[in-house]
Amino acid sequence: MADNSSSNAYWAANIKTIKIFLVIWFVCSFGFGILLRPMLSGIGVGGTDLGFWFAQQGSIIVFLILIFAYAAKMNKLDREHGVEE
């Protein structure tokens, strides 16, 4: 029974991590790039406004950062629950 509760705790932490990272990605890509673009238009980045930058480049960079952050977080979570490779 202890093994099942440990497995449930591992997957609960995994799902929580995935939800957090998806919210961050959604806010950066859809929120900053589309919904908040008019508010960000006054801030210049690389010759264009910040909202356009997020829509074209920033969301991709944030996605790549999230990939590496997720891998690091999952390695830590694996070690904590004793399921590392």
C-alpha positions as CSV (number, residue, x, y, z in Angstrom):
1,M,0.0,0.0,0.0
2,A,2.9,2.4,0.7
3,D,4.2,1.9,-2.8
4,N,0.8,2.9,-4.3
5,S,0.7,6.1,-2.2
6,S,4.3,6.9,-3.2
7,S,3.3,6.4,-6.8
8,N,0.3,8.6,-6.4
9,A,2.4,11.4,-4.8
10,Y,4.9,11.2,-7.6
11,W,2.2,11.6,-10.3
12,A,0.4,14.3,-8.4
13,A,3.7,16.3,-8.2
14,N,4.3,15.6,-11.9
15,I,0.8,16.8,-13.0
16,K,1.2,19.9,-10.8
17,T,4.5,20.7,-12.5
18,I,3.0,20.2,-15.9
19,K,0.1,22.5,-15.1
20,I,2.4,25.2,-13.8
21,F,4.6,25.1,-16.9
22,L,1.6,25.1,-19.2
23,V,0.2,28.2,-17.5
24,I,3.6,29.9,-17.9
25,W,3.7,29.0,-21.6
26,F,0.1,30.1,-22.1
27,V,0.7,33.5,-20.4
28,C,3.8,34.1,-22.5
29,S,2.5,33.0,-25.8
30,F,-1.2,33.8,-25.8
31,G,-1.3,36.4,-23.0
32,F,1.7,38.6,-23.9
33,G,1.6,37.9,-27.6
34,I,-2.1,38.4,-28.3
35,L,-4.2,39.6,-25.3
36,L,-1.8,42.0,-23.8
37,R,-0.1,43.1,-27.0
38,P,-1.7,46.6,-27.1
39,M,-0.5,47.3,-23.6
40,L,3.0,46.1,-24.5
41,S,3.2,48.1,-27.7
42,G,5.0,51.1,-26.1
43,I,8.0,48.9,-24.9
44,G,10.6,48.5,-27.6
45,V,12.7,45.3,-28.0
46,G,15.0,44.7,-31.0
47,G,13.4,47.3,-33.2
48,T,9.8,46.2,-32.5
49,D,7.3,46.3,-29.7
50,L,7.4,43.8,-26.9
51,G,4.0,42.3,-27.7
52,F,5.1,41.5,-31.3
53,W,8.4,40.1,-30.0
54,F,6.6,37.8,-27.6
55,A,4.2,36.6,-30.4
56,Q,7.1,36.0,-32.8
57,Q,10.2,35.1,-30.8
58,G,9.6,35.3,-27.1
59,S,7.1,32.5,-26.8
60,I,9.5,30.1,-28.6
61,I,12.4,31.1,-26.3
62,V,10.2,30.7,-23.2
63,F,9.1,27.3,-24.5
64,L,12.8,26.2,-24.9
65,I,13.6,27.4,-21.4
66,L,10.6,25.5,-20.1
67,I,11.8,22.3,-21.7
68,F,15.1,22.5,-19.9
69,A,13.4,23.6,-16.6
70,Y,11.0,20.7,-16.8
71,A,13.8,18.2,-17.4
72,A,15.7,19.6,-14.4
73,K,12.5,19.6,-12.2
74,M,11.6,16.1,-13.2
75,N,15.2,14.9,-12.4
76,K,14.8,16.4,-9.0
77,L,11.4,14.9,-8.5
78,D,12.6,11.5,-9.7
79,R,15.4,11.6,-7.1
80,E,13.0,12.6,-4.3
81,H,10.7,9.6,-5.1
82,G,13.5,7.1,-5.9
83,V,12.6,6.5,-9.5
84,E,15.7,8.1,-11.2
85,E,17.3,6.4,-14.1
